[in-house]
Amino acid sequence: MSKNFYITSPIFYPNAKLHMGHAYTMTLCDILARYHKLINEDTYFLAGADENTGKVTKAAAEKGQTLDVFLGEITKGFKKLYLDLDISFDQFIQTTDKENHWPGAIAVWNKLVASDDIYKNAYEGLYCQNCEAFYTDKDLIDGKCPMHGTLPEKIKEENYFFRLSKYTSQLKSKIEKDELKITPESRKNEILALFERGLQDVSFSRPIANVPHGIPVPGDPTQVIYVWCDALVNYISALGYGKNENELFKKFWPADVQVIGKDILRFHAAIWPAMLLSSGLPLPKNLFVHGFITSGGKKMSKSVGNVIDPISLIDEYGKDALRYYLAREISPFEDGDITVEKFKESYNANLANGLGNLVSRVMKMAESYGVTIDDESSEFWTEKTVIENLETFNIQKYCDEIWNVDIKGLDEYIQREKPFSKIKIDKAGAEKDLKYLLIHLRGIAMKLQPILPETAEKILKLIKENKSPEAPLFARKD
């Protein structure tokens, strides 16, 4: 019986086109999902869109479109980027989906009510439209949103609240004991510091006038379920929670890993697990928290002029080139940087001159000398370094091992043994060298399957058919 593995990405706001940060998150998720599929685990990978927000309503109005038309165009763009990047999600959940999402959100709301964790209260606070979140004065930096640098609105309204404060000590204990494991350790320490200050109850509804397409609060049609009790529930509503058909939920929950950016750590490490505790549901096993992608050391911004569109890089260099950069050149645990110049330099050095050149050299000799291999061993999946790196989400280190050890090792072997010269004086010796090179090249291709799926498939096909590539796998860019 195979092991189950459930991985989730955040669901992004469809109020604008996806950017490099979104591409990064989805690539990390996809690499982990593909790895677990390759080791024969029954894997389910969830993606989606967070559509029940005021941001979406505002963006649709600004474009003069109906909500349905606007959401249709934006989510189509989501799926195009995912297709172009080879993102192998199993389901795309949308929070406007009344059949597949709403029952789960309503079921969780009713569980919170049953636990006496929902109450109504007048509220006056500072609200960031971009974050879809309320802030206190101490949360702000120079009076502005700490994430977006914008002035929050002062809002006064009557809402339903969730008793988040009730779960401070329980959550603190579970995170300290790694019952909810947070990677990296720095993010674990960050959220534990928040618990030391004490959690405050949070608004869980908004007047229906603010989000007219939201999910109505059960028993109160004047209010809609606010973003956290709506959006966060997607991770279980997508599995059928709240419906009779919930076999996926029984099979895959709790999630093995939820991948998030550092900007939504508080919501996923405090509000979400508190909701689950209140509902009597298991907590996810891991939160994998990655950093931001900057360009030239600065946050990507249209006003700065440093925005890099992932689609433009895919169009020029190919999907696997972008996947490579995101996997190897960006730390999975800290902020990382990308510029067009850095991208091109890395592409030429490590893909065109590195992997691509190695494949061409080995396969040209193998085809010319008629050397083939039959063994199809995949024992490398049990290698200690492979398991250690991918099970701890250290995708960058995993890639470094492939390039700095495996690819470099084969290049050095060719230079040392010179099978292209040896064939003239020691045919058997040269053929033995080539078999060694082919076996290890196939090992590289198999290790690359989670990272560069299209390229790995091409290399394995070349080895099986004993052909050299008709065109370079990665044409050099001058």
C-alpha positions in Angstrom: 0.0 0.0 0.0 1.5 3.3 -1.1 1.9 6.3 1.3 -0.4 9.3 0.7 1.1 12.8 0.2 -0.9 16.0 0.1 0.7 19.3 -0.8 -1.0 22.7 -1.1 0.0 26.0 -2.6 -1.5 29.3 -1.4 -4.5 30.4 -3.4 -3.7 33.8 -5.0 -5.8 36.8 -5.5 -7.1 37.0 -9.1 -7.1 40.8 -9.0 -4.1 41.1 -11.3 -1.7 39.1 -13.5 0.5 36.6 -11.7 4.2 37.6 -11.2 7.6 36.0 -10.6 6.8 35.4 -6.9 3.8 33.3 -7.9 5.9 31.4 -10.4 8.4 30.7 -7.7 5.9 29.4 -5.2 4.2 27.1 -7.7 7.6 25.8 -9.0 8.6 24.8 -5.4 5.3 23.0 -4.9 5.5 21.2 -8.2 9.1 20.0 -7.6 8.0 18.5 -4.3 4.8 17.0 -5.8 6.8 15.4 -8.6 9.4 14.0 -6.3 6.7 12.3 -4.1 5.0 10.9 -7.2 8.4 9.5 -8.4 8.9 7.6 -5.2 5.4 6.1 -5.7 3.5 8.0 -3.1 -0.2 8.6 -3.8 0.2 12.4 -4.3 -2.4 15.2 -4.4 -1.4 18.7 -5.3 -3.8 21.5 -4.8 -3.8 25.0 -6.4 -6.4 27.7 -6.7 -7.7 31.2 -6.6 -9.0 33.4 -3.7 -11.9 35.1 -5.3 -14.3 36.2 -2.5 -12.4 39.4 -1.7 -13.0 43.1 -2.0 -9.9 43.5 -4.1 -11.5 41.4 -6.8 -14.7 43.4 -6.8 -12.8 46.6 -7.0 -10.5 45.3 -9.9 -13.5 44.1 -11.9 -15.3 47.5 -11.5 -12.1 49.4 -12.6 -12.0 47.3 -15.8 -15.8 47.8 -16.4 -16.4 44.1 -16.4 -18.8 41.8 -14.6 -17.3 39.7 -11.9 -17.8 36.5 -13.8 -16.0 37.8 -16.9 -13.2 39.4 -14.9 -12.6 36.2 -12.9 -12.8 34.1 -16.0 -10.0 36.1 -17.8 -7.7 36.2 -14.7 -8.0 32.6 -13.7 -7.4 31.7 -17.4 -4.1 33.6 -17.0 -3.3 31.7 -13.8 -3.7 28.4 -15.6 -1.7 29.5 -18.6 1.3 30.4 -16.5 0.9 27.0 -14.7 0.7 25.2 -18.0 3.7 27.1 -19.4 5.7 26.2 -16.3 4.7 22.6 -16.3 2.9 22.8 -13.0 1.3 19.4 -12.4 -1.6 20.3 -10.0 -4.4 17.8 -9.5 -7.1 20.4 -8.7 -7.7 24.1 -9.1 -10.1 25.3 -6.4 -12.0 28.6 -6.7 -13.6 30.1 -3.7 -16.6 31.4 -5.7 -17.4 27.7 -6.5 -20.7 27.2 -4.6 -20.7 23.5 -5.2 -17.1 22.6 -4.2 -15.9 25.3 -1.8 -18.9 26.9 -0.1 -20.1 23.8 1.8 -16.7 23.4 3.5 -16.5 27.1 4.5 -20.0 27.0 5.9 -19.3 23.7 7.8 -16.2 25.2 9.4 -18.1 28.4 10.4 -20.7 26.2 12.1 -18.0 24.3 13.9 -16.5 27.5 15.2 -20.0 28.6 16.4 -20.5 25.3 18.1 -17.2 25.8 20.0 -18.4 29.2 21.1 -15.5 30.8 19.2 -17.6 33.2 17.1 -19.1 36.4 18.6 -20.5 39.7 17.2 -18.9 43.0 18.1 -18.5 46.6 16.8 -15.0 47.2 15.5 -13.0 50.1 14.5 -9.6 49.4 13.0 -7.0 50.0 10.3 -7.6 48.0 7.2 -5.2 47.3 4.4 -7.1 46.6 1.2 -4.1 44.8 -0.4 -3.6 42.4 2.5 -7.3 42.0 3.1 -6.4 42.3 6.8 -6.8 44.6 9.8 -3.7 46.0 11.6 -3.1 47.7 14.9 -0.9 50.8 15.2 2.0 48.7 16.5 1.9 46.5 13.4 2.4 49.5 11.1 5.8 50.9 10.0 5.7 54.7 9.9 1.9 54.4 9.9 1.9 52.3 6.8 1.2 48.6 6.0 4.3 46.6 6.7 3.9 44.5 3.6 2.7 47.1 1.0 3.9 50.5 2.3 0.4 51.9 1.8 -1.8 53.9 4.3 -4.5 51.7 5.7 -8.1 52.8 5.8 -9.8 53.5 9.1 -12.9 51.3 9.1 -15.7 51.1 11.7 -18.3 48.3 11.3 -20.0 45.5 13.2 -18.5 42.1 12.5 -18.3 38.6 13.8 -15.1 37.8 15.5 -13.1 34.6 16.0 -11.7 33.9 19.5 -8.1 33.5 18.3 -6.7 34.6 21.7 -8.2 31.5 23.2 -5.7 29.3 21.3 -2.4 31.2 22.0 -0.8 28.8 24.5 -2.1 25.6 22.7 -0.7 26.7 19.4 2.6 27.9 21.0 3.1 24.4 22.5 2.3 22.5 19.3 4.7 24.6 17.2 7.5 24.4 19.9 7.1 20.6 19.8 7.0 20.5 16.0 3.5 19.0 16.0 3.0 21.7 13.4 6.6 21.9 12.0 7.6 25.2 10.5 10.6 25.4 8.1 12.9 27.2 8.2 13.7 27.6 11.9 13.8 31.4 11.6 10.1 31.5 10.6 9.3 29.2 13.5 11.0 31.7 15.9 9.2 34.6 14.2 5.8 33.1 14.9 6.7 32.0 18.4 7.7 35.7 19.1 4.1 36.6 18.1 2.7 34.2 20.5 4.8 35.7 23.3 3.0 39.0 22.7 -0.3 37.2 22.7 -2.8 36.7 19.9 -5.8 39.0 19.5 -9.3 38.0 18.3 -9.8 38.6 14.6 -12.6 39.8 12.4 -14.2 36.8 10.6 -17.0 38.6 8.6 -17.6 41.8 6.6 -20.9 43.5 5.7 -22.3 42.0 2.5 -22.0 45.4 0.8 -18.2 45.2 0.9 -18.0 41.7 -0.7 -21.4 41.1 -2.3 -20.3 37.9 -4.0 -19.0 36.4 -0.7 -20.3 33.5 1.3 -23.3 34.6 3.5 -22.9 34.0 7.2 -25.3 31.2 8.3 -28.3 32.9 9.9 -27.2 36.4 9.1 -27.6 37.4 5.4 -26.3 41.0 6.2 -22.7 39.6 6.6 -20.4 37.4 4.6 -17.7 35.1 5.8 -14.5 37.1 5.8 -11.4 36.1 3.9 -9.6 33.9 6.5 -12.5 31.7 7.4 -13.3 31.5 3.7 -9.9 31.4 1.9 -8.0 29.2 4.4 -10.8 26.5 4.3 -9.9 25.9 0.6 -7.3 23.3 1.7 -10.0 21.0 3.0 -13.1 22.1 1.0 -11.2 21.0 -2.1 -11.0 17.6 -0.6 -14.8 17.5 -0.1 -15.0 18.6 3.6 -18.5 19.7 4.4 -20.0 17.4 1.7 -21.0 13.8 1.7 -18.5 13.0 -1.0 -15.4 13.5 1.2 -13.3 10.5 0.4 -10.4 12.7 -0.6 -10.5 14.5 2.8 -10.4 11.2 4.7 -7.5 10.0 2.5 -5.3 13.1 2.4 -5.9 15.4 5.4 -3.9 16.4 7.3 -1.7 18.0 4.6 1.9 16.8 4.6 3.2 20.2 3.6 1.6 23.6 2.9 3.9 25.9 0.9 3.5 29.6 1.7 5.4 32.9 1.3 6.6 34.6 4.4 4.0 37.4 4.1 1.2 35.0 5.0 2.9 33.1 7.8 0.8 34.7 10.5 -2.4 33.6 8.9 -1.2 30.0 8.3 0.6 29.5 11.6 -1.9 31.2 13.9 -5.3 31.7 12.4 -5.6 28.5 10.3 -4.4 26.0 12.9 -6.6 27.8 15.6 -9.6 27.3 13.3 -8.7 23.6 12.9 -8.3 23.2 16.7 -11.7 24.9 17.2 -13.2 22.6 14.6 -11.7 19.4 16.1 -9.6 18.8 13.0 -6.0 17.7 12.7 -3.3 20.3 12.0 -1.1 20.1 8.9 2.2 18.4 9.4 4.5 21.0 7.8 4.5 24.7 6.8 7.3 25.4 4.3 7.8 29.2 4.3 9.9 30.7 1.5 11.2 34.2 1.0 10.5 36.9 -1.6 12.1 37.4 -5.0 13.7 40.8 -5.6 15.2 42.2 -8.8 18.5 44.1 -8.5 18.1 43.9 -4.7 14.8 45.8 -4.7 11.2 44.7 -4.6 9.8 44.3 -8.1 7.7 47.4 -8.9 6.4 49.0 -12.1 7.4 52.4 -10.8 11.0 51.2 -10.2 10.9 49.5 -13.6 12.4 46.2 -12.5 9.5 43.8 -13.0 10.4 40.6 -14.8 7.5 38.8 -16.4 7.9 35.0 -16.0 6.1 34.4 -19.3 8.7 36.6 -21.2 11.5 34.4 -19.9 9.7 31.2 -20.7 9.1 32.5 -24.3 12.8 33.3 -24.8 14.6 30.6 -22.8 12.0 27.8 -22.3 10.1 26.6 -19.3 12.8 24.4 -17.9 15.3 27.4 -17.9 13.0 29.3 -15.6 12.4 26.3 -13.4 16.1 25.8 -13.2 16.8 29.4 -12.0 14.0 29.4 -9.5 15.1 26.0 -8.1 18.8 26.5 -7.9 19.6 30.2 -7.9 17.0 31.2 -5.3 17.3 30.0 -1.7 14.2 28.2 -0.6 14.4 29.7 2.9 15.5 33.3 2.3 14.9 36.2 -0.1 16.5 35.7 -3.6 17.3 37.9 -6.5 16.7 37.8 -10.3 17.7 40.1 -13.1 17.7 39.5 -16.8 21.5 39.7 -16.8 21.9 37.1 -13.9 19.4 34.8 -15.6 21.2 34.9 -18.9 24.6 34.3 -17.3 23.3 31.3 -15.3 21.5 29.9 -18.3 24.6 30.0 -20.5 27.0 28.7 -17.8 24.9 25.9 -16.3 22.4 24.9 -18.9 23.9 25.6 -22.3 27.6 25.0 -21.5 26.9 22.7 -18.5 24.1 20.2 -18.8 23.4 20.7 -22.5 27.0 20.4 -23.5 27.5 17.2 -21.4 24.5 15.5 -23.0 25.7 16.4 -26.5 29.2 15.1 -25.9 28.2 11.8 -24.3 25.4 11.0 -26.8 27.5 11.9 -29.8 30.1 9.4 -28.7 27.6 6.8 -27.8 25.8 7.1 -31.1 29.1 7.1 -33.1 30.5 4.1 -31.4 27.2 2.2 -31.1 27.4 1.9 -27.3 24.1 1.4 -25.4 22.9 0.4 -21.9 20.1 -1.8 -20.7 20.0 -1.2 -16.9 17.2 1.0 -15.8 17.9 1.1 -12.1 16.4 4.0 -10.1 18.2 3.2 -6.8 19.4 6.8 -6.6 16.0 7.7 -5.0 17.3 5.9 -1.9 20.5 7.9 -1.8 20.9 9.7 1.5 21.6 13.2 0.0 18.5 12.9 -2.2 16.2 12.1 0.6 17.8 14.6 3.0 17.5 17.5 0.6 14.0 16.9 -0.8 12.4 15.8 2.5 13.7 19.0 4.2 12.6 21.2 1.2 16.3 22.1 0.4 15.7 22.2 -3.3 18.6 24.5 -3.9 21.1 22.1 -2.3 19.6 19.2 -4.2 20.3 21.1 -7.5 23.8 22.0 -6.3 24.5 18.3 -5.8 23.5 17.5 -9.3 25.6 20.3 -10.9 28.6 20.4 -8.6 28.9 16.6 -8.1 27.1 14.7 -10.8 27.5 16.9 -13.9 30.9 18.1 -12.9 32.0 14.6 -12.2 31.1 13.3 -15.6 32.8 16.3 -17.3 36.0 15.5 -15.3 35.7 11.7 -16.2 35.6 12.6 -19.9 38.6 14.8 -19.6 40.5 12.2 -17.6 39.7 9.0 -19.5 39.3 10.6 -23.0 37.1 7.9 -24.5 37.1 9.9 -27.8 40.9 9.2 -28.1 40.9 5.8 -26.3 38.5 4.3 -28.9 41.4 4.2 -31.4 43.7 2.1 -29.3 41.5 0.4 -26.7 38.0 -0.1 -28.0 36.8 -2.2 -25.1 38.1 0.3 -22.6 36.4 3.2 -24.4 33.1 1.3 -24.6 33.3 0.6 -20.8 33.9 4.3 -20.3 30.9 5.2 -22.4 28.6 2.7 -20.5 29.7 4.4 -17.3 28.9 7.8 -18.8 25.5 6.7 -20.1 24.5 5.1 -16.8 25.4 8.2 -14.8 23.9 10.5 -17.4 20.6 8.6 -17.1 21.0 9.0 -13.3 21.3 12.7 -13.7 18.2 12.8 -16.0 16.2 10.9 -13.4 17.3 13.2 -10.6 16.3 16.1 -12.8 12.7 14.8 -13.3 11.2 16.9 -10.5 13.2 20.0 -11.5 13.4 20.0 -15.3 10.7 17.5 -16.4 10.7 18.3 -20.1 14.5 18.2 -20.3 14.8 15.0 -18.3 12.3 13.3 -20.6 14.3 14.4 -23.6 17.6 13.0 -22.2 16.1 9.7 -21.2 14.6 9.4 -24.7 18.0 10.1 -26.3 19.7 7.4 -24.2 17.0 4.9 -24.9 17.2 5.5 -28.7 21.0 6.0 -28.7 20.8 9.3 -30.5 22.6 12.6 -30.1 20.3 15.6 -29.9 19.5 17.2 -33.3 19.6 20.6 -31.7 21.2 21.8 -28.4 19.0 21.1 -25.4 19.8 24.7 -24.4 21.0 27.0 -27.2 23.5 29.5 -26.0 22.3 33.1 -25.8 24.8 35.8 -26.8 
